[in-house]
Amino acid sequence: MMQFVPEATEREIRREKSVARELRKSSWWRRKCAGGACYYCRSKVPPGELTMDHLVPLVRGGRSVKSNIVAACKECNNKKKYLIPLEWEEYLSGLDREDR
């Protein structure tokens, strides 16, 4: 089942990226990374190597708010790309089926 997610304009994306850059400098973000674990795969990663990922990507209408941002390893962040949470879960469950 496809979920409708509105696409963002270039202006909205630039604004949200600016907000994300400011959040990256915050003590909130440092605390979020301090545990050194990827939100998606739970692997241990040095805190400085974690990337900021938007659960609902900016291009899909997501915002740079704390409830939409997680710390992810580069591998998971690159694989997830512009998928929304439902699509990402479907992708992961497909991998599980391939492993069987």
TORTORVO-400655 format. One record per residue: residue in one letter; y, z, x of N, C-alpha, C, CB in turn. Coordinates in pm, 1 decimal, always signed. Glycine has a CB too. Layout:
<recs>
A/Y/Z/X/Y/Z/X/Y/Z/X/Y/Z/X
...
</recs>
This chain:
<recs>
M/-117.9/+0.0/+85.0/+0.0/+0.0/+0.0/+123.9/+0.0/+89.4/-0.1/+122.8/-96.6
M/+212.8/-93.6/+69.1/+335.1/-101.6/+148.4/+442.5/-15.8/+83.2/+383.2/-248.6/+162.4
Q/+516.9/+50.8/+168.1/+624.5/+136.1/+120.5/+756.1/+66.2/+153.2/+617.5/+279.2/+185.1
F/+846.0/+58.8/+58.0/+975.2/-4.4/+82.0/+1065.1/+90.1/+159.7/+1041.8/-45.4/-50.7
V/+1113.3/+41.2/+272.7/+1208.9/+116.5/+352.5/+1324.1/+21.2/+381.9/+1143.7/+173.7/+485.7
P/+1445.2/+56.7/+341.1/+1558.2/-33.7/+362.9/+1588.1/-51.9/+511.2/+1682.1/+18.8/+291.3
E/+1632.1/-170.8/+545.7/+1669.0/-197.4/+684.2/+1814.6/-157.0/+704.6/+1647.0/-347.5/+720.5
A/+1845.1/-116.6/+826.4/+1979.9/-70.9/+859.2/+2062.2/-185.8/+916.8/+1974.6/+46.8/+958.8
T/+2193.3/-175.3/+902.4/+2282.9/-274.4/+961.7/+2302.9/-240.0/+1109.6/+2420.2/-279.0/+885.8
E/+2349.4/-335.7/+1185.6/+2376.7/-313.0/+1327.8/+2476.7/-198.2/+1347.1/+2430.8/-442.0/+1393.1
R/+2574.6/-190.9/+1261.8/+2675.5/-85.0/+1270.9/+2611.5/+53.1/+1250.3/+2787.4/-108.2/+1166.5
E/+2525.1/+63.1/+1149.4/+2456.8/+189.8/+1122.5/+2367.2/+229.3/+1240.2/+2373.5/+179.5/+993.0
I/+2298.4/+132.3/+1296.7/+2209.6/+159.5/+1410.0/+2289.8/+209.5/+1529.7/+2129.9/+33.0/+1448.3
R/+2402.0/+144.8/+1559.7/+2487.8/+189.7/+1671.3/+2536.3/+331.9/+1649.9/+2608.3/+96.2/+1687.9
R/+2577.1/+363.2/+1526.6/+2624.5/+497.9/+1495.9/+2512.1/+599.9/+1515.3/+2678.7/+504.5/+1351.5
E/+2394.2/+570.8/+1465.3/+2281.9/+663.3/+1476.8/+2235.4/+679.7/+1621.4/+2166.3/+615.5/+1390.9
K/+2241.2/+573.5/+1700.3/+2206.5/+584.0/+1842.6/+2304.9/+674.8/+1914.4/+2204.5/+444.6/+1909.1
S/+2431.1/+667.8/+1877.0/+2532.9/+754.8/+1935.0/+2504.1/+901.1/+1901.2/+2672.8/+714.8/+1884.9
V/+2467.0/+926.8/+1777.0/+2431.6/+1062.8/+1735.0/+2309.9/+1110.5/+1814.2/+2402.7/+1068.1/+1581.7
A/+2211.2/+1023.2/+1833.1/+2090.0/+1059.1/+1907.8/+2123.4/+1092.6/+2053.4/+1987.1/+944.1/+1902.1
R/+2214.2/+1017.3/+2114.3/+2254.9/+1046.4/+2253.3/+2315.3/+1185.6/+2263.6/+2356.4/+941.2/+2303.8
E/+2393.8/+1224.1/+2164.7/+2452.6/+1358.3/+2163.9/+2344.6/+1465.1/+2143.9/+2559.5/+1369.4/+2053.2
L/+2250.2/+1439.8/+2055.0/+2141.3/+1535.6/+2032.5/+2057.5/+1554.4/+2159.4/+2051.5/+1488.5/+1916.3
R/+2041.5/+1446.7/+2236.5/+1962.5/+1453.0/+2359.6/+2023.2/+1551.0/+2460.6/+1951.4/+1313.6/+2422.3
K/+2152.1/+1575.2/+2450.0/+2222.0/+1667.1/+2541.2/+2217.0/+1811.9/+2492.7/+2367.1/+1624.0/+2557.6
S/+2163.3/+1833.6/+2374.8/+2170.9/+1965.4/+2312.3/+2059.6/+2060.2/+2356.4/+2167.0/+1950.5/+2163.2
S/+2086.0/+2189.4/+2338.6/+1983.9/+2289.9/+2367.4/+1867.9/+2275.2/+2269.5/+2043.4/+2432.6/+2360.0
W/+1892.9/+2227.4/+2147.8/+1786.0/+2203.0/+2050.8/+1683.2/+2105.2/+2109.3/+1844.5/+2147.5/+1917.9
W/+1730.1/+1996.6/+2169.1/+1639.9/+1896.9/+2226.4/+1564.7/+1954.4/+2347.5/+1718.7/+1770.6/+2267.2
R/+1633.3/+2030.6/+2430.3/+1565.3/+2092.4/+2546.1/+1454.6/+2185.8/+2499.1/+1666.6/+2170.4/+2634.5
R/+1479.4/+2261.8/+2393.8/+1375.2/+2349.6/+2339.2/+1259.7/+2268.6/+2281.1/+1434.0/+2441.7/+2231.3
K/+1291.5/+2159.5/+2216.0/+1188.8/+2073.5/+2155.6/+1096.4/+2016.1/+2263.6/+1254.7/+1958.6/+2074.9
C/+1151.0/+1986.8/+2379.6/+1072.6/+1928.6/+2488.6/+1005.5/+2034.3/+2576.0/+1161.1/+1841.1/+2574.3
A/+1049.9/+2156.9/+2567.9/+1003.5/+2262.4/+2658.6/+852.0/+2281.9/+2653.7/+1072.3/+2393.2/+2624.8
G/+791.9/+2262.5/+2537.9/+647.2/+2278.9/+2525.5/+568.8/+2172.3/+2599.9/+607.9/+2277.4/+2380.8
G/+632.4/+2058.8/+2625.6/+569.1/+1952.6/+2701.6/+451.6/+1886.8/+2632.3/+524.6/+2005.5/+2830.7
A/+457.8/+1872.3/+2499.9/+347.9/+1808.5/+2427.4/+401.5/+1695.0/+2340.5/+272.1/+1912.0/+2340.5
C/+326.6/+1585.8/+2338.2/+361.2/+1471.5/+2254.2/+332.0/+1505.9/+2108.8/+283.1/+1344.4/+2297.6
Y/+424.0/+1475.9/+2020.3/+408.5/+1502.0/+1877.4/+287.5/+1427.0/+1820.3/+536.3/+1461.9/+1802.0
Y/+262.6/+1306.2/+1870.1/+158.9/+1222.0/+1813.0/+19.5/+1249.1/+1870.1/+194.4/+1078.6/+1834.4
C/+4.4/+1245.5/+2001.9/-128.7/+1258.2/+2061.9/-157.0/+1398.1/+2115.6/-144.1/+1158.1/+2173.3
R/-55.4/+1482.8/+2115.1/-66.5/+1622.2/+2160.3/-98.0/+1635.7/+2310.0/-173.7/+1692.8/+2080.4
S/-90.9/+1526.8/+2385.2/-118.3/+1537.5/+2528.6/-4.3/+1612.4/+2597.4/-137.3/+1396.9/+2591.9
K/-38.0/+1680.6/+2705.8/+61.4/+1753.8/+2783.4/+138.6/+1654.6/+2870.7/-6.1/+1864.6/+2870.6
V/+269.6/+1664.7/+2864.5/+359.4/+1574.8/+2937.1/+470.3/+1659.7/+2995.9/+417.1/+1461.8/+2843.9
P/+511.3/+1633.9/+3121.4/+625.6/+1709.3/+3173.0/+745.0/+1691.4/+3078.5/+662.1/+1663.0/+3317.9
P/+814.4/+1800.4/+3047.0/+925.1/+1791.9/+2950.0/+1025.3/+1680.1/+2979.0/+998.4/+1922.8/+2946.4
G/+1053.1/+1653.3/+3104.7/+1148.8/+1548.5/+3138.7/+1099.6/+1407.9/+3110.9/+1184.9/+1559.3/+3281.5
E/+969.7/+1393.8/+3086.7/+912.4/+1261.4/+3060.3/+893.0/+1233.6/+2911.0/+779.4/+1248.1/+3131.6
L/+920.5/+1331.9/+2827.3/+910.5/+1309.0/+2683.0/+1028.4/+1224.7/+2634.9/+905.6/+1443.7/+2606.4
T/+1002.0/+1138.1/+2540.1/+1106.6/+1053.1/+2484.4/+1139.7/+1098.5/+2342.7/+1063.2/+904.6/+2485.3
M/+1256.7/+1060.7/+2297.2/+1300.3/+1093.0/+2161.8/+1253.5/+981.1/+2070.0/+1455.9/+1111.5/+2154.2
D/+1179.9/+1018.0/+1967.0/+1133.2/+918.7/+1870.8/+1179.0/+957.1/+1731.0/+979.6/+905.2/+1875.7
H/+1221.2/+857.9/+1656.6/+1260.0/+877.5/+1516.9/+1137.0/+851.5/+1430.8/+1379.5/+783.2/+1475.9
L/+1094.0/+949.2/+1351.6/+978.7/+930.4/+1264.0/+997.6/+806.9/+1177.2/+956.6/+1054.5/+1176.1
V/+1110.8/+799.1/+1108.8/+1149.6/+676.6/+1039.0/+1249.0/+608.0/+1132.5/+1212.5/+705.6/+893.2
P/+1209.5/+495.6/+1191.5/+1294.8/+428.6/+1290.6/+1432.3/+391.0/+1235.0/+1225.4/+303.8/+1341.9
L/+1528.7/+386.6/+1325.9/+1665.7/+352.1/+1286.2/+1672.3/+216.7/+1217.9/+1757.6/+352.8/+1407.3
V/+1599.1/+117.8/+1270.0/+1604.4/-15.7/+1210.1/+1543.4/-19.2/+1071.0/+1533.2/-115.2/+1298.9
R/+1467.1/+84.0/+1035.7/+1404.3/+91.3/+903.5/+1480.7/+186.5/+812.3/+1257.9/+136.3/+915.8
G/+1601.9/+226.5/+855.6/+1686.6/+310.9/+771.4/+1682.2/+458.4/+806.2/+1647.6/+294.2/+629.9
G/+1610.1/+496.5/+911.9/+1604.3/+635.6/+954.0/+1737.0/+683.4/+1010.2/+1495.5/+654.2/+1056.8
R/+1752.3/+812.0/+1019.3/+1876.0/+871.8/+1070.8/+1845.8/+961.0/+1189.5/+1948.0/+952.1/+960.9
S/+1948.3/+986.3/+1269.5/+1936.5/+1076.7/+1384.8/+1967.4/+1218.3/+1340.7/+2031.4/+1033.7/+1500.1
V/+1874.6/+1273.7/+1263.9/+1883.5/+1412.8/+1218.7/+1761.1/+1485.7/+1272.7/+1891.7/+1422.9/+1060.7
K/+1774.6/+1615.1/+1291.3/+1667.5/+1692.3/+1353.8/+1533.9/+1677.1/+1281.7/+1705.8/+1837.9/+1358.8
S/+1535.1/+1666.4/+1152.8/+1409.4/+1654.7/+1077.6/+1341.9/+1518.0/+1094.0/+1435.6/+1680.3/+930.6
N/+1411.0/+1421.0/+1153.5/+1355.9/+1286.8/+1172.5/+1326.9/+1256.8/+1319.4/+1451.9/+1182.9/+1117.0
I/+1344.4/+1355.3/+1406.6/+1329.0/+1331.8/+1550.9/+1217.9/+1419.1/+1606.4/+1461.4/+1359.8/+1625.9
V/+1132.5/+1355.8/+1688.4/+1024.2/+1427.9/+1755.3/+1021.6/+1388.3/+1902.6/+886.7/+1398.4/+1687.6
A/+956.0/+1472.4/+1982.3/+934.9/+1442.5/+2124.0/+800.6/+1371.9/+2136.7/+939.3/+1572.9/+2212.3
A/+800.0/+1256.8/+2201.7/+677.7/+1178.0/+2214.5/+660.6/+1129.1/+2357.9/+679.7/+1058.7/+2117.2
C/+534.7/+1110.7/+2397.4/+510.6/+1050.9/+2528.8/+551.4/+903.2/+2520.0/+358.7/+1066.9/+2573.4
K/+578.0/+842.9/+2634.1/+622.8/+703.4/+2634.7/+518.6/+610.0/+2574.8/+655.5/+659.4/+2776.4
E/+390.3/+639.3/+2600.7/+285.0/+552.4/+2549.7/+284.0/+549.9/+2396.7/+149.0/+598.1/+2602.5
C/+286.5/+666.9/+2334.9/+287.4/+672.1/+2187.7/+415.3/+610.9/+2131.5/+272.8/+817.5/+2138.5
N/+527.6/+640.7/+2192.7/+655.4/+587.4/+2144.3/+652.5/+434.7/+2150.0/+774.3/+643.1/+2228.3
N/+600.4/+378.0/+2258.2/+593.8/+232.3/+2270.5/+496.2/+170.9/+2170.6/+553.7/+193.6/+2412.0
K/+386.1/+238.6/+2143.2/+288.0/+185.9/+2047.4/+340.9/+194.0/+1904.3/+155.3/+263.0/+2058.8
K/+411.0/+301.9/+1872.2/+459.4/+321.6/+1735.4/+568.0/+220.7/+1700.5/+512.6/+464.0/+1717.5
K/+654.1/+189.9/+1793.8/+764.9/+96.4/+1775.8/+842.6/+122.9/+1647.9/+713.4/-45.3/+1775.2
Y/+836.1/+30.6/+1552.1/+917.6/+39.9/+1430.1/+836.4/+78.7/+1308.0/+986.8/-91.7/+1404.1
L/+719.3/+139.3/+1329.9/+636.5/+178.4/+1217.1/+690.4/+305.9/+1152.3/+491.3/+198.5/+1261.8
I/+677.5/+312.5/+1020.1/+711.3/+435.6/+949.8/+586.2/+523.9/+951.8/+760.6/+406.8/+801.6
P/+596.8/+652.4/+919.7/+481.4/+742.6/+930.6/+354.5/+693.0/+860.6/+518.1/+875.9/+874.6
L/+364.9/+639.6/+741.1/+247.4/+590.7/+669.7/+180.1/+476.8/+746.5/+286.3/+543.8/+528.7
E/+259.0/+383.9/+797.4/+203.3/+271.6/+873.6/+139.5/+319.6/+1003.7/+312.7/+167.9/+903.9
W/+202.3/+417.5/+1068.7/+148.0/+472.3/+1192.7/+13.9/+539.2/+1166.7/+246.4/+572.4/+1255.6
E/+3.1/+615.4/+1057.0/-123.7/+680.1/+1021.6/-232.3/+575.5/+996.1/-105.9/+769.7/+897.0
E/-197.0/+467.1/+929.3/-293.5/+359.6/+904.8/-338.5/+297.2/+1036.6/-232.4/+251.7/+812.8
Y/-244.8/+278.8/+1128.9/-277.4/+224.4/+1261.1/-375.5/+316.1/+1332.4/-149.5/+205.9/+1346.3
L/-346.7/+447.2/+1333.7/-433.8/+543.5/+1401.9/-572.2/+550.0/+1337.5/-369.7/+682.3/+1401.1
S/-578.9/+546.8/+1204.8/-709.4/+552.4/+1139.8/-789.0/+425.5/+1169.6/-693.3/+571.2/+987.7
G/-721.9/+314.4/+1187.7/-789.8/+191.0/+1227.3/-850.4/+203.2/+1366.0/-693.0/+73.6/+1223.3
L/-780.1/+271.3/+1456.0/-834.3/+294.8/+1590.5/-957.6/+383.2/+1583.6/-728.2/+359.3/+1681.7
D/-952.7/+486.6/+1497.4/-1067.0/+576.0/+1481.4/-1190.0/+498.3/+1435.2/-1034.1/+688.2/+1381.4
R/-1171.5/+406.2/+1341.9/-1284.1/+327.1/+1290.4/-1342.3/+238.0/+1400.7/-1239.0/+240.4/+1169.8
E/-1254.1/+183.0/+1487.1/-1300.0/+97.1/+1596.2/-1382.0/+174.7/+1698.4/-1181.3/+31.0/+1664.7
D/-1353.8/+304.8/+1714.9/-1424.7/+386.1/+1811.6/-1565.6/+422.7/+1766.1/-1346.6/+510.8/+1839.5
R/-1594.5/+408.2/+1636.9/-1725.1/+448.2/+1583.7/-1830.5/+344.9/+1611.6/-1716.8/+472.8/+1435.1
</recs>
